[in-house]
Amino acid sequence: MRPSRLVFPCIAILLGIVMSGAASAQMLMPHRAVYDLALLETSDKSDIGGLTGRWVFEFSGSACEGYTLKSRIVMRFEMAEGPNLVDQQVTSFEAADSKTFRFVTKSFVDEQLDSEVRGTARLEGEGTVVDYEQPEQVEKRFAPTLFPTAQLRELLGKAKAGERFYETAIFDGTEFTDHAVTVSVVVGDPKPVAEDDAEKEALGELAADSFLPVTAAYFDGDNEQADGEETSDYNVSFKLHEGGVQRDMVIRYADYAMSAKLVDLAVFEQQPCEPETKD
């Protein structure tokens, strides 16, 4: 089985607030989040009989030096013809100003390399330029887009401002593509964490916070119907805490859906930016 497009943009990032004069700015905090994956449902056309897996994500960096993201998703599919092991490994670096983005995505099937996407993307003028190194050396140009850290900052900012629906364009480096992915986001009203919430223990102190229900539909531009309507490539629903932690995710593809439950969350010490010195 070839890997489905996995969900790199909807990664958990913790958000702190620091004051600078009269204005406030968002400061992302280093952390490690672990999710258990499970099959929820399949369509009549699917030959998937079962799915289990684990997703580990790590974030480090600062507003001074930029941000490093590391994600690994390992899934075991039980198929009619036998089991398949899918392993997607993503490493990326996004500059502090979110204008440059370096990425490497490797996908393995049954421990054999199936695909590798590697390159550098940058915002240039009124568009995005992607210089791919793998699977081939080629330059791609398309409309302006957000990279993963900037995309989550945008989501958190709009949620805080009370915006309940918006669209954006993203590039995450997980696929060899000619264009950005359009995302339609719907944000619901805040809700408290229930006493019997299965992820409450993993949340730790965040269990006392309320969360926002969020649904995001991803459109890659390849699923246009005969009537001109485009269907989403996949949809993701999750619970977003004020600190930026995403959990209780449901990821729906065309022929199956899976869940991602938070089982462990570690927050690491934020290193402050060193003040500039003058000679």
N, C-alpha and C positions, 0 to 999 in steps of 0.2 A: 504494500500500500504506500502510495506517495503521500508525504506530509501535507495536511491541509495548511492553509495560511493560519499561523498561530497568532495569538493576540499579544503583540508586544506593546502597542500604544497604551493599552489600559493597564498599566503597571502601577502598583502601590508606591507612592512617594509621600513621605511625611513633610508637612509644611509648618514652619514656625513663622512668627511675625516679629520683626525687629523694627525699632523706631529710628528714623534718621531725620532729625529736625522735626518739622511738623508733618512730614509724610511718612507713611509706612511702606515697607517693602517685604516681599516674600523671600524667605530664606529656606531653601531645601535642606533637609537633614539626612545624613547617612543612615542607612538601615538595611535590614535583611528580612525578607518576608518569604514564608513557605506555605504553599497551597497543596492540598490533596485534590486530585482530579478523579472524576467518576462519570460514567455514562448515565445520562438522564433518559433519553428516548432516541428512537431511530424511525426513519420513514419506511414505507413498504418497499422502497427501491434500495434500501441500504443492506449490505451484507455484513454489517458490524454486529457481532453478537455480544460484545462486552468491551469495556475500556476502563483501565485504571492507570494512575500515574501521579507524578509529583512535579511541581513547578517551584523552582527556587530563584529568587530575584535579589540582587544586591545593588545598592546605590551608594556612590561615594563622590566626594568633590565639594566644591563651594562656589559661591558667586564670584570669587576671585579667579580661581584656577579652572573652572569648568566642571562638567559632570560626567562620571563614568557609570554606565549601566551594564550589568551582567545578568543574563537570564538563561536558565536552562530548563527545558520542559522535556520530560521523559514520559512517554505513554506506551502502554501495551494494548494493542488492539486484538481482540479475539475475532478472527475472520472465518468465513466458511471454509477457506482453503488452509487455515492454520493461523497461528499467532504472528503478529508483526510488532516489532519494537521500533518506535519512532523517537528520535532524540534530536531536539533543536537547541542549538547553542548560539547565543547572541552576545556580542560585546560591542559597545559603542562609546564614543566620547563626543559630547556636545559642548562647544565653547560657551563661556559664561554669557556672552551676548546672544547665543542661539543662532548665530549666523553661519557657523561651520559645524559639520557633523560627520564624523568618521565611523564606519560601521563594518562589522564582519558577522555574517550569519552562516552557520554550517548546519546542514540537516543530514542526519544519518537514518538509514532504514536497515534494521537488523545488523547494526554496528558497521555498516558499509556507507561511506560518504555518498550521498545522493545528490546534493547540490551545495554550492558555496557562492555567496554573494558578498562582495567586498568592494569598498570604494570610499569616496569622500563627496559629500554634498555641501553646497554653499548657496547662500542667498546672494544674488547678483543682480543689480538693477531692479527690474520689475518681475523677476522670475527666480526659479531654482535651477541650479546647474549640478548635475550628478556625474562625477567622473568614476565610472566603474573600472575595477581591475579584474574582477571575476564576476560572472563566468566568461567575460571577454572584456578587452580594453576598448571602451567606447564612452562617448560623452552624450548625455541625455539632457534636454532642456524642457522644462514645463513651467506652469504657472506658479506663483508664490505659494509657499507651504510652510507649515510648522514642523519642527523636529520634536521627538518624544517629550523631552523635558518642557519645552515651550508649550506643547499641546496640553500637558497636564496643568501647567501654570494658568493657561487660558481657562480651562475647565473650572479650576478652583476659584479664579477671579470672577468668572461669570456667575457661578453658583452663589458666591458671597454677595454679588450685586443684585441677586434676585432674578436673573435671566433664566427663564424656564425652557426655552428652545432656541437653538442656534445651529448653524452649519459652519464647518471649518474644513481645511485641507491639510493633510499630514503626509509626511514621508518618514518611514521608520527603518529603512535599509534591510528589511527582511525578504524582499523580493526583487528580482531583476525586472524593472518596469519602465514604461515610457511616460508615466504620469503619476501625479499624486493621488491619494485616496481621499474621497470626500466623506466626511462623517457628519451625520445628523444626530444631535444630542438633545435628549429630553430630560429635564431635572424635576423631580417631584418635591413635595413639601417635606420638611424635616420630621423625623420620627425618633422616638427613644429606642434604645436597645432593650429587647424583651428579656425578662428574667430567665426564660428557658432557651434563649438564643444559643445555638450549638457552638458559635464562635466566641462567646463571651469570655471564656477563660483565656483564649489566645489574644484577645484584645487588651487584656490587662487594664491599665488605668483608662484607656479609651472607651471602655464599656460604659462609663458614666456619661459619655457624650451622646448627642443625637447624631443621626446620619441622614443623608439625602439619598433617596432612590434615584438611580440614573440609568437610562437606556441609551445606547449608542448604536447606530446602524452604519455600517461601513460599505461604501460603494466604490468598486474599483473600475467602473466604466465598461465592464465586459458583459454585463447581464441585462442588456436592453431587450425588452420584449417586442413582439410584432406591432403592438399598439403604441410603441414609443416610450412606454413606462419602463423604468429601470428598477430591478429588484436588488436588494442589498446582497453583498458577498457573504456577510455574516452579521449577526447582532450580538451585542453584549449588554447584559443588565447586571448591576452591582450596587452595593451600598457604599456610599462615599461619606466618610467622616470628615469633620471640620479640619482635622489635622492632615488630611490628604490620603488616608489609608482607604484602599478599596478592598472589599471582601464580599463573600457570598455571591460570587460571580456565576452567571449562567451564560454560556457561549453557544449560540445556535448557528449551525451551518445548514446547508440545503438538505442534507440527508441524516443528520444526527445533531444531538445537543449534549453538552457536557457541563458539569459543575466544577467550580474551583473554590474550595473552602479553606479559609485561613486557619492554619494549625500552629503557626509559630511566628512571632514578630519580635525582632530585636532592634532597638534604636541605639545608634552609636553616637559618641560625643562629637558635637559639631566644632570643627576647628575654625576659629575666627580668622577673618582676613587680616593679613599683616598690613599695618598702615604704611602708606607711601612715605619714603624718606627723601629729603632734599639734600643734595651735596652742599 
